[in-house]
Amino acid sequence: MKTILRLVFLFVVLAIPLASVRAAEASVQGILLTASNEAGKTDRRLAEYEPTLRRILRFESYHYVGQDSAHLDVPATGSLSVGDGHELEITTEKADGKTVQLKVRWTSGGRTLMNTGLTLRPGIPAVLGGPSKSNGEVYAVILIGR
């Protein structure tokens, strides 16, 4: 009986530090949109990002296509299906509580459209300009760390 109690005590003592060790985590949201030089209203779902989009992309109107989000450990890899056949493979590399460093591979139809590295700060959007569509519109992605 004493041996069993000692083993239980030893297990509890060893398990407490292991339970308190937690991997860094990151949440990433991706929003796919199209940008156009045609006059028109920007989709209201993009209203909070419109000043940033206008400053970076310099188009007249922006239209929401789709979005997805993922919660990832650091380091880890996950994917976002943001709509219209576009996928973002997100690889988290490092996080310090104020920023998360990640690599992004943007694909569509099996083709890689972009490979890039980013450092995201929580709540501050990063904008990636993408390929043109046949109608003169351009795809773009907004990435937000949470």
Summary of the structure (lengths in Angstrom):
residues: 146
radius of gyration: 21.1
end to end distance: 50.2
largest distance: 81.2
contacts: 422
relative contact order: 0.21
helix: 23%
strand: 55%
